[in-house]
């Protein structure tokens, strides 16, 4: 566990995130993080960003995977 110190930054306060953590999380300047308070902790998360069609296509390896999904037993007037 690393420790950081809260410092003044203009009219606000801030912390510096160590380089090793930035690299591990693949964060860079101007990235947006989501912040929340959970119990007695401040939690920072990388903001979810949808990939563009071009990015998805570039990652496609040509394999199509199909899986069955179990919706459970019929409970009404479903057509089987």
N, C-alpha and C positions, 0 to 999 in steps of 0.2 A: 504494500500500500504506500502510495506517495502522498506527501502533504504539500499543500499550496497555501499561500498567504493572500488574504484579501487586501488589495491596495487601492488607493484613490486613483481615479481615472477621469479627470475633468470633474464634473458634478456628480459622477457615479462612482461605483466601486467595481472592481473586476479581479479576476484571477488569471494567471498565465498557465496554459496547459503545456506540460513538458513535451519536448520534441518527440521523445520515444512513444508517448501515448498518441500524439497526432499521426505519427507514421504507422503505428499499429492499427489505428482506426481509419487510416487512409483519409485524413482530414486535411484540408488546405485553407488558406485565407479566403474569406467570404463564404465558406460553406455555412449552411443554416442548420442549427441544431434545435430540436424540440427539448423543452425543459419542463420538469414537473417535480413536485414535492411528493415523496412517497415515504410515509411514516416519518422518520427523522432524517431523511436523506434527500439531497438534491440530485436528480437523475437527468443526465444529458443524453439524448439519442440523436443519431444521424437522422435527418429528415428523409422520409421515404420519397423517392423521386421515380416516377414512372419512366421506363425506358422507351425511347422512340422506336418506331417500327424498324428503322434502319439499324439501331443498336441491337434489337432482338434478332433481326435477320443475320447480322454479322456473327452472332453467337450460335446460330443454328448449326447443328452438326449433321443434319440430314436424317436423324432418327426420330420417328414418330412413336410416342409411347401412348398406349391406350390402357386404361385401367377400369375395372368394374367398381361401382360404388354401391354399397349396401344401404338402401334407404329404409330398411327395416320391414316389418310385416305390414300388409295393407291394413288400414284402419277405417276406411270408408268405402266409397263406391269407385275405387280405382279400376281402370280397365287393365287386365293382365294379358 
